[in-house]
Amino acid sequence: MPMLHEIQHGVRLAVLGTSRAEIVAAILGEGADAEARLRIHRHNVLASLTEALKANFPVVCAVVHERFFAYAADAFIRAHPPAGPCLSEYGAAFPEFLRSFAPVRHLPYLFDLARLEWAVLRAANAPDAAPIAAESLRHVAVADYPNLALQLDPALLLLRTLSAVERIWAAHQQGEPQGPIDLGTEGARLIVRRRSGGVEVEATDSATFAFIAALRQGRPLSRAGAAALAADPFFDMALALRRLIAEDAITGFAVLPTRNRGDRQP
Amino acid sequence: MTLLPTRPRALTPPTGVGLRSPHLAEAERHPGAAAWIEVHAENYMGGGAAIAPLLSLRRELQVSLHGVGLSIGSAEGVDLRHLARLKSLALRVEPFLLSEHLSWSASGGAYLNDLLPLPYTEEALAVASRNLDFAQETLGRRILIENPSRYLNWRHSAIPEGEFLAELVRRTGCGILLDVNNLYVTQHNCRADPARVLAALPADSIGEIHLAGHTRNPLESGGAILIDDHGGPVAEPVWALFAEAARLFPTAPALIEWDSNLPEFSVLTEEARAADRRRRAAMLGVATDAYVA
């Protein structure tokens, strides 16, 4: 008599792979009938997970067309089944999978497009965080500003891409795009942000991108500003900061100790 | 002048509807349309805005949380992270019912997203009891366990489904969510006798009744298999089982589930009112019989 874990392992292999003989023998009924019954579960698993991927990567699906998407999804699901039941979190490995999936190697932008959709999904699922009021920063002494670290809204994500895939994404938000889309040659620096009306994607300049990326890493203003100035010597930090606050993107702050502050004894 | 016969008071609990995201806005506009609602727990576990409409409906309506991902039949135990998320969701939503399935979905760290059939053995009973004990203790509340739709029988299954569920109730104190469509689908696909399941279940364990539609798929080997796709109205033989269940378990609230080929929200609420009418008729039947006896 097979143990429960053997049955479950066998069904898993039969659903995701091809080795079915042993598990079919454990099912009551004639061979073909038992196979057909097992196929119902196999279909349930693959079809429902394909739907989940379609929901999570709708623009990739539209670009490659539904039938090809289902073919790619089938291969992906077998290689990377979900780890848990929340399917709005399924597909972290899908962009990387598409990059090495032979039939779409001639469409290198698919990788970035899938990464963008994954970022959109993560922004949509990020926890809520209340923004700080602009006035609360008034209590920070001017001398402490260089050491000020800002906490960013978890629903704000940054993405660097090799082509301007945000144009494909934007075109697909209003149905099927008309005509070809210029993907540029420069790549893009994108801010992905959940707002009350949904997730928005916006291309930004290299200095602003470097500034926000440094803040996201927990760097204080002085170092975030230096990173931005390295990208653009005319970067206006005060303006960038005011914009982040006005857009409710700052959810907390702290004055970091300077490196030598700990050496001083009171 | 003829006197109208005194009608027994039909104190049957009203039938609710399963609420899916395309109907959220409609349900918010007409909070009186459904008597109560049930949602899939996993759809509200992410952060973000998804939960806001549910919490706003919660102020008007009783909510039941129906989980599909706990996998209480997994030999490797339940996913602790998932259980923790279910707990925090339940603390926010404060559902009046919380339910899961007698099935398994996870093996070797893979979540297969289907309600897969357990062999009904002593070992599986011990596994499901242990997992369910742990889940109920963690959540600090009773879970209703739903009888599954089955498409296959394991050769080494030794315990009839009704007895398996009754023993699970005895060991863990869980309740039962009796899905009469699943009962019918399983009867057809696996030759299980619904009357035997109904007779085996302790009446005070039945906390909810599910109603849904199914479709009929032909098999290559001849015959057909019924698929529990929740994609249409309740079938007539399922209504008959419902009448029987309503007589046996008069206090358990019923629910209409509809997940695929989703129609207008009003079709669901009308199906719920049809369930109320059938239920009252079934109860009336009991009262008449009792009077005659």
Interface residues (C-beta under 8 A of the other chain):
Chain A: M1 P2 M3 L4 H5 I7 Q8 H9 V11 R12 V15 L16 A25 A26 I27 L28 G29 E30 A32 D33 A34 A36 R37 L38 I40 H41 N44 V45 S48 L49 A52 P81 P82 A83 G84 P85 C86 L87 S88 E89 A124 N125 A126 P127 D128 P154 A155 R194 S196
Chain B: E42 N43 M45 G46 G47 G48 A49 A50 V68 G69 L70 S71 G73 S74 A75 E76 D79 R81 H82 R85 W104 S105 S107 G108 G109 A110 Y111 L112 N113 D114 L116 L118 P119 T121 E123 A124 V127 Y151 L152 N153 W154 R155 H156 N189 L219 E220 S221 I225 I227
